[in-house]
């Protein structure tokens, strides 16, 4: 099991926990992951981290697809990878949701399946220094649509990029997970649990087979909150407001992927109630409506013995990595110990 450290995205001010990241690297953590929504971007922190670390992999979880053209995603990744010494960057991409795509980035929601497929194809052509021409269902280069002068020129990168920079996808629906298996090098599943992955892995495997690959060719890395504590209930309660935010407010009332995911996991009545309360600005009540089980099944909370037992579930389920979300130094050290024991058998 490989470990990653998640640093998320900024609040009102950018705070990159560089000492924690350096400590994670010393402990043997494999990767560090940044994110973006509508504040700080995902790539700039990785450039800063690259300058202050030596070997830890640098990934975006996720870079929003609508936030930059695919060639710019390749340019940013390749530039940071070169500055970091090579073979350190992972391009983690996700669609986000239509409220952000259309409201913040001014891009059409379009057809996510084809948009993602086109996007990844163009990235890989760019990294391989091909002359980038692509006639896709959603994205085409050169651009010849409305407003075009019709004189766009196919180009290839001046920089000799690392063609082996992996592309991972953050996906959750059956169709998109199949696509991930087909075109990506890794999967960043949305709030995946050891129990649910048994349902999702066949989708991933089906896509991989279409491309002549197996599941062994695809890294699977989920996010897990970790907190060592004797008060499990307090840890669960502390995680509820963030869950209520995403289930209740991160998306349109009729199109919220986080809410849909909660429904699919068997918590439909709670999901409806959380959204109702959150949209009514009764946020504390929305948080209280989040079921304890929903939090606990996707986290590692409690005394070390409890965490140790649950950690084995992730290992046995076939995850290749876990991205640890915690600011607790003791938890980071303990997770590194568990991963080390796992690698030694």
C-alpha positions in Angstrom: 0.0 0.0 0.0 1.3 3.4 -1.0 0.5 6.4 1.0 -0.3 9.9 -0.2 -0.8 13.1 1.8 -3.8 15.3 0.8 -3.5 19.0 1.3 -6.7 20.0 -0.5 -7.2 23.6 -1.6 -6.9 26.9 0.3 -9.5 28.7 2.3 -9.2 32.5 2.5 -5.5 32.3 2.7 -3.0 29.9 1.2 -1.3 27.7 3.8 0.9 24.9 2.4 2.0 22.6 5.3 5.5 22.2 3.9 7.0 20.8 7.1 4.3 18.1 7.3 4.9 17.3 3.6 8.7 17.0 4.2 8.0 14.8 7.2 5.7 12.6 5.1 8.5 12.2 2.5 10.9 11.2 5.2 8.4 8.6 6.5 8.2 7.1 3.0 4.9 8.6 1.7 4.7 8.1 -2.0 2.7 11.2 -3.1 1.3 14.6 -2.1 -2.0 15.8 -3.6 -3.3 19.4 -4.2 -6.8 20.4 -5.3 -8.8 23.3 -6.7 -12.4 24.6 -6.8 -12.9 28.3 -7.2 -9.9 29.8 -5.2 -6.3 28.6 -5.3 -5.3 26.5 -8.3 -4.0 23.0 -8.0 -0.7 23.3 -10.0 1.1 26.3 -8.3 1.4 24.7 -4.9 3.0 21.6 -6.5 5.7 23.8 -8.0 6.4 25.2 -4.5 6.4 21.8 -3.0 8.7 20.4 -5.7 11.3 23.0 -4.8 11.3 21.9 -1.1 11.2 18.1 -1.5 13.3 15.5 -3.3 11.3 12.5 -4.4 7.7 12.5 -3.3 5.3 12.3 -6.3 3.3 15.5 -7.0 -0.4 15.0 -8.0 -3.5 17.0 -8.6 -6.6 15.5 -7.0 -8.2 17.0 -8.8 -7.4 19.5 -11.5 -10.7 20.7 -12.9 -10.9 19.8 -16.6 -12.7 23.1 -17.5 -10.1 25.2 -15.8 -7.5 25.0 -18.6 -7.2 23.7 -22.1 -5.7 20.2 -22.3 -2.4 21.5 -23.9 -2.0 23.9 -20.9 -2.6 21.0 -18.5 0.2 19.1 -20.2 2.4 22.2 -20.3 2.0 22.9 -16.5 2.6 19.2 -15.6 5.6 18.9 -17.9 7.1 22.1 -16.6 6.8 21.2 -12.9 8.0 17.6 -13.7 11.1 18.9 -15.4 11.9 21.4 -12.6 11.3 18.6 -10.0 13.8 16.3 -11.7 11.4 14.1 -13.7 9.0 11.2 -13.1 7.4 12.9 -10.1 4.2 14.5 -11.5 0.7 12.9 -11.8 -2.0 14.6 -13.8 -5.2 14.0 -11.9 -8.3 15.3 -13.7 -11.9 15.6 -12.9 -15.0 17.2 -14.4 -16.2 19.0 -11.3 -19.9 19.9 -11.7 -22.0 22.1 -14.0 -22.4 24.9 -11.6 -18.7 25.4 -11.4 -17.9 24.5 -15.0 -20.5 26.9 -16.4 -20.7 29.4 -13.6 -17.0 29.9 -12.8 -15.1 28.8 -15.8 -17.6 29.8 -18.5 -17.4 26.5 -20.2 -20.2 24.3 -21.5 -21.0 21.2 -19.4 -21.3 19.3 -22.7 -21.0 15.6 -22.7 -18.5 14.6 -19.9 -17.7 11.2 -21.4 -16.5 12.6 -24.7 -15.0 15.8 -23.2 -12.8 13.7 -20.9 -11.9 11.3 -23.6 -10.8 14.1 -25.9 -9.0 15.9 -23.1 -6.9 13.0 -22.2 -6.1 12.1 -25.8 -4.8 15.7 -26.4 -2.7 15.7 -23.2 -1.0 12.4 -24.3 -0.3 13.7 -27.8 1.2 16.9 -26.3 3.4 15.0 -23.8 4.6 12.8 -26.7 5.6 15.9 -28.7 3.2 15.0 -31.5 1.9 17.6 -33.8 -1.4 18.1 -32.0 -4.3 17.5 -34.2 -7.5 16.2 -32.8 -11.0 15.9 -34.2 -13.1 15.1 -31.2 -16.8 15.0 -30.3 -16.3 17.8 -27.7 -12.8 19.2 -28.2 -11.0 19.7 -31.5 -7.6 21.2 -32.4 -7.1 23.3 -34.4 -10.3 25.0 -33.4 -12.6 25.6 -36.3 -15.9 26.4 -34.6 -18.0 29.6 -34.2 -15.8 32.7 -34.3 -12.8 30.9 -35.7 -10.7 32.6 -38.4 -10.0 29.2 -39.9 -6.2 29.7 -39.8 -5.3 27.7 -36.7 -2.0 25.9 -37.0 -1.3 22.4 -35.6 1.7 22.7 -33.3 3.9 20.5 -31.2 5.6 21.3 -27.9 8.9 23.2 -27.9 9.8 21.6 -24.6 10.9 18.0 -24.8 8.4 16.8 -22.3 8.4 13.6 -20.2 6.1 11.3 -22.2 5.6 9.0 -19.3 3.7 11.5 -17.0 0.7 9.5 -15.9 -2.9 10.7 -16.2 -5.3 9.7 -13.5 -9.1 10.4 -13.6 -11.4 11.3 -10.7 -14.6 9.5 -11.7 -17.6 7.8 -10.0 -20.3 6.8 -12.4 -20.3 3.4 -14.1 -19.7 4.9 -17.5 -16.9 7.2 -16.4 -15.2 4.5 -14.4 -15.1 2.3 -17.5 -13.6 5.1 -19.4 -11.0 5.5 -16.7 -10.0 1.9 -17.1 -9.6 2.4 -20.8 -7.7 5.7 -21.1 -6.1 6.4 -17.7 -3.1 5.2 -15.7 -4.8 5.6 -12.4 -8.2 6.1 -10.7 -9.1 8.6 -8.1 -12.5 7.3 -7.0 -15.0 9.5 -5.3 -15.2 8.6 -1.6 -14.5 4.9 -2.2 -14.9 2.3 0.5 -13.6 -1.2 0.8 -17.1 -2.5 0.6 -18.2 -0.5 -2.5 -15.1 -1.1 -4.6 -16.1 -4.7 -5.2 -19.0 -3.3 -7.2 -16.9 -0.7 -9.1 -13.8 -2.8 -9.9 -15.5 -4.8 -12.7 -16.4 -1.5 -14.4 -12.7 -0.5 -14.3 -11.6 -3.9 -15.5 -13.9 -3.8 -18.4 -12.5 -0.5 -19.6 -8.9 -1.8 -19.1 -9.6 -4.9 -21.2 -10.9 -2.7 -24.0 -7.4 -1.1 -24.1 -5.5 -4.4 -23.8 -4.7 -3.7 -20.1 -5.5 -5.4 -16.8 -6.3 -4.0 -13.3 -2.6 -4.4 -12.5 -1.9 -1.6 -14.9 -4.0 0.9 -13.1 -3.3 2.5 -9.7 -6.4 2.9 -7.5 -6.0 5.5 -4.7 -8.8 6.7 -2.5 -8.9 9.4 0.1 -9.4 8.5 3.8 -9.6 10.7 6.8 -7.4 9.5 9.7 -7.6 10.6 13.3 -6.2 8.7 16.3 -8.6 9.3 19.2 -10.3 7.6 22.0 -13.5 9.5 21.2 -14.8 8.0 18.0 -18.1 9.8 18.1 -16.4 13.2 18.5 -14.3 12.4 15.4 -17.4 11.4 13.4 -19.2 14.5 14.4 -16.3 16.7 13.5 -16.4 15.3 9.9 -20.1 15.9 9.4 -20.2 19.6 8.5 -17.9 19.1 5.5 -20.0 16.2 4.3 -23.1 18.3 4.6 -21.5 21.0 2.6 -20.8 18.7 -0.3 -24.0 16.6 -0.2 -26.2 19.6 0.5 -24.5 22.5 -1.3 -21.9 21.5 -3.8 -24.0 21.2 -6.9 -27.5 22.1 -8.2 -30.5 20.8 -6.3 -31.2 18.5 -9.2 -27.7 17.6 -10.1 -25.3 17.0 -7.2 -22.8 14.1 -7.7 -22.0 14.0 -4.0 -25.6 13.6 -3.1 -26.1 11.0 -5.8 -23.2 9.0 -4.5 -24.7 9.1 -1.0 -28.0 7.8 -2.4 -26.2 5.0 -4.3 -24.4 3.9 -1.1 -27.8 3.3 0.5 -28.4 6.6 2.4 -31.1 8.2 0.1 -33.4 9.4 2.8 -30.6 11.1 4.7 -29.2 12.7 1.5 -32.6 14.3 0.7 -32.9 15.6 4.2 -29.3 17.0 4.3 -29.9 18.9 1.0 -33.2 20.2 2.2 -31.7 21.6 5.4 -28.6 22.9 3.8 -30.4 24.8 1.1 -32.6 26.3 3.8 -29.4 27.6 5.4 -29.9 25.3 8.4 -26.3 24.1 8.2 -26.0 22.8 11.7 -29.1 20.7 11.3 -27.8 19.5 7.9 -24.6 18.3 9.6 -26.5 16.6 12.4 -28.5 14.7 9.7 -25.4 13.0 8.3 -25.5 9.4 9.4 -22.6 8.2 11.6 -22.2 5.1 9.5 -21.7 7.1 6.3 -18.7 9.0 7.9 -17.2 5.9 9.6 -17.2 3.6 6.6 -14.9 5.9 4.6 -12.6 6.9 7.4 -10.0 5.6 9.9 -11.1 7.0 13.2 -10.5 5.9 16.8 -7.8 4.1 18.8 -4.8 2.5 16.9 -6.2 -1.0 17.2 -9.5 0.0 15.5 -7.6 1.9 12.7 -5.2 -1.1 12.2 -8.1 -3.5 11.7 -9.9 -1.2 9.3 -6.8 -0.4 7.4 -6.5 -4.1 6.5 -9.9 -3.8 4.8 -8.5 -1.3 2.3 -5.4 -3.4 1.7 -7.5 -6.6 1.1 -9.9 -4.8 -1.2 -7.2 -4.1 -3.7 -6.4 -0.4 -3.3 -2.9 0.4 -4.4 -2.8 3.6 -2.4 -4.5 5.7 0.2 -4.4 9.5 0.4 -4.4 10.4 4.0 -6.2 13.5 5.1 -5.0 14.6 8.5 -3.1 17.3 10.3 -2.2 15.0 13.1 1.5 14.1 13.1 0.9 11.0 15.2 -1.6 9.7 12.6 0.8 10.3 9.7 3.5 8.4 11.5 1.2 5.5 12.4 -0.1 5.2 8.8 3.5 5.0 7.6 4.2 2.2 10.1 1.1 0.3 8.8 2.1 0.7 5.2 5.6 -0.4 6.0 4.4 -3.5 7.7 2.1 -4.2 4.7 5.0 -3.9 2.2 7.0 -6.3 4.3 4.2 -8.8 4.3 
